[in-house]
């Protein structure tokens, strides 16, 4: 168990405790808390600025730079969890955030992995759940000599597309939680 979300993190009273788990068994990492979804969404928005170095692209649902539903379906790999998120009503997605990593491929070591994340707040019992849905996971494959059309032969950086990585999503959630 990790203490991830709590009323103390919002400056409120009471001691909500959270448990990390596998979301819906679909590759998402999730944490449950005794906070109502609006308070959990507020807590999430307060915890994102320190992650700007690791995830410079942080877009709230409904902002001008948040992708449209059609773009998610056509250009993002997220599996059944992304399809379930897209099927939700717009009102249910209001507290959600999209985190995009920097252009990591240029300086990534071979074997390093990165994902974009969709952080979503959803009701769970009397409280809420914050889930990290990994999108477009990739693994750096290093430089390879290739003969590429008009670009010509040369050393090119490569990346291997991966299915959603639950371990990467689970590693992101503790970074959101309060310090020890």
C-alpha positions as CSV (number, residue, x, y, z in Angstrom):
1,X,0.0,0.0,0.0
2,X,1.2,3.5,-0.7
3,X,-0.2,6.7,0.7
4,X,-1.0,8.5,-2.6
5,X,-4.0,10.6,-2.2
6,X,-5.2,12.1,1.0
7,X,-7.1,15.0,2.5
8,X,-3.8,16.2,4.0
9,X,-2.4,16.6,0.5
10,X,-5.1,19.1,-0.2
11,X,-4.7,20.8,3.2
12,X,-8.0,19.3,4.3
13,X,-8.9,17.4,7.4
14,X,-9.2,13.7,7.8
15,X,-6.9,10.9,6.7
16,X,-7.7,9.3,3.5
17,X,-5.6,6.4,2.6
18,X,-5.0,5.0,-0.9
19,X,-4.1,1.7,-2.3
20,X,-2.4,1.2,-5.6
21,X,-3.8,-1.4,-7.9
22,X,-4.0,-2.4,-11.6
23,X,-7.0,-0.3,-12.6
24,X,-9.2,-2.4,-14.7
25,X,-6.6,-5.0,-15.6
26,X,-5.9,-3.3,-18.9
27,X,-2.4,-1.9,-18.4
28,X,-3.4,1.1,-16.4
29,X,-1.9,1.9,-13.0
30,X,-4.4,3.3,-10.5
31,X,-4.7,4.5,-6.9
32,X,-7.9,4.7,-4.9
33,X,-8.7,7.4,-2.3
34,X,-11.4,8.5,0.0
35,X,-11.6,11.8,-1.8
36,X,-14.6,12.8,-3.9
37,X,-13.8,13.1,-7.6
38,X,-13.8,16.9,-7.7
39,X,-11.3,17.0,-4.8
40,X,-9.2,14.3,-6.4
41,X,-9.1,16.3,-9.7
42,X,-8.1,19.4,-7.8
43,X,-5.3,17.4,-6.0
44,X,-4.1,16.1,-9.3
45,X,-3.9,19.5,-10.9
46,X,-1.9,20.7,-7.9
47,X,0.6,17.8,-8.2
48,X,1.4,18.2,-11.9
49,X,3.6,21.3,-12.1
50,X,6.6,19.6,-10.4
51,X,6.5,16.9,-13.2
52,X,7.1,19.5,-15.9
53,X,10.7,18.6,-16.4
54,X,9.8,15.0,-17.1
55,X,6.5,15.7,-18.9
56,X,6.6,19.2,-20.4
57,X,3.4,18.7,-22.3
58,X,0.6,18.9,-19.7
59,X,-2.9,19.5,-21.1
60,X,-6.2,19.5,-19.2
61,X,-9.2,18.0,-20.8
62,X,-11.1,20.7,-22.6
63,X,-8.1,23.0,-23.2
64,X,-7.3,24.1,-26.7
65,X,-4.3,21.8,-27.0
66,X,-6.0,18.6,-25.7
67,X,-6.6,16.3,-28.7
68,X,-10.1,15.8,-30.0
69,X,-11.7,12.4,-29.5
70,X,-11.2,11.5,-33.2
71,X,-7.5,12.2,-32.9
72,X,-7.2,9.9,-30.0
73,X,-8.9,7.1,-31.8
74,X,-6.9,7.5,-35.0
75,X,-3.4,8.3,-33.8
76,X,-2.9,7.0,-30.2
77,X,-2.3,3.5,-29.0
78,X,-4.0,2.8,-25.7
79,X,-5.9,-0.4,-26.2
80,X,-9.2,-1.2,-24.5
81,X,-8.7,1.3,-21.7
82,X,-8.5,4.2,-24.2
83,X,-11.6,3.0,-26.0
84,X,-13.4,2.8,-22.6
85,X,-12.3,6.4,-21.8
86,X,-13.5,7.7,-25.2
87,X,-16.9,6.0,-24.5
88,X,-17.4,8.1,-21.3
89,X,-19.5,11.2,-21.3
90,X,-17.7,14.5,-21.7
91,X,-18.7,15.5,-18.1
92,X,-17.0,12.4,-16.7
93,X,-13.7,13.5,-18.3
94,X,-13.5,17.1,-17.0
95,X,-10.7,16.5,-14.4
96,X,-8.5,14.5,-16.8
97,X,-5.0,15.4,-18.0
98,X,-2.7,14.4,-20.9
99,X,1.0,14.2,-20.1
100,X,3.5,14.1,-23.0
101,X,7.2,13.3,-22.5
102,X,9.8,15.5,-24.1
103,X,11.5,14.5,-27.4
104,X,13.4,11.8,-25.5
105,X,14.5,9.7,-28.5
106,X,17.4,11.9,-29.4
107,X,19.2,11.3,-26.1
108,X,17.6,8.0,-25.0
109,X,19.9,5.0,-24.3
110,X,19.1,1.9,-26.1
111,X,16.3,0.0,-24.3
112,X,15.0,3.1,-22.5
113,X,11.2,3.3,-22.5
114,X,8.8,6.3,-22.5
115,X,5.0,6.8,-22.6
116,X,2.5,9.6,-22.8
117,X,-0.1,9.3,-20.1
118,X,-3.8,10.0,-19.8
119,X,-4.4,10.7,-16.1
120,X,-8.1,10.2,-15.3
121,X,-10.1,10.7,-12.1
122,X,-13.2,8.5,-11.8
123,X,-15.6,7.7,-9.0
124,X,-14.9,4.5,-7.1
125,X,-17.3,3.5,-4.3
126,X,-17.5,6.4,-1.7
127,X,-14.2,7.9,-3.0
128,X,-12.4,8.2,-6.3
129,X,-9.6,6.6,-8.3
130,X,-6.8,8.3,-10.1
131,X,-5.6,6.1,-13.0
132,X,-2.6,6.5,-15.3
133,X,-3.4,5.2,-18.8
134,X,-0.2,4.7,-20.8
135,X,-0.5,5.8,-24.4
136,X,2.0,5.4,-27.3
137,X,4.7,3.5,-25.4
138,X,8.0,3.2,-27.2
139,X,11.4,1.7,-26.5
140,X,14.5,3.3,-28.0
141,X,16.4,0.9,-30.3
142,X,19.5,3.1,-30.8
143,X,21.0,4.2,-34.1
144,X,20.8,1.9,-37.1
145,X,22.2,2.3,-40.6
146,X,19.3,2.6,-43.1
147,X,18.6,3.4,-46.7
148,X,15.6,5.7,-46.5
149,X,14.1,7.1,-49.7
150,X,14.7,10.8,-50.3
151,X,16.5,11.2,-46.9
152,X,19.2,8.9,-48.2
153,X,21.4,6.5,-46.4
154,X,22.6,7.3,-42.9
155,X,22.4,6.6,-39.2
156,X,18.8,6.9,-38.0
157,X,17.4,6.8,-34.4
158,X,14.8,4.0,-34.0
159,X,12.0,3.3,-31.7
160,X,9.9,0.2,-31.2
161,X,6.2,0.5,-30.5
162,X,5.1,-1.2,-27.4
163,X,1.7,-2.2,-25.9
164,X,0.6,-0.2,-22.9
165,X,3.1,-0.7,-20.1
166,X,1.5,-1.1,-16.7
167,X,4.9,-1.0,-14.9
168,X,5.6,2.5,-16.3
169,X,2.1,3.7,-15.3
170,X,2.6,2.3,-11.8
171,X,6.0,4.1,-11.5
172,X,4.3,7.5,-12.4
173,X,1.7,7.3,-9.6
174,X,4.1,7.5,-6.6
175,X,5.7,10.6,-8.2
176,X,2.3,12.3,-7.8
177,X,1.9,11.3,-4.2
178,X,3.0,13.3,-1.1
179,X,6.6,12.9,0.0
180,X,7.6,10.6,2.8
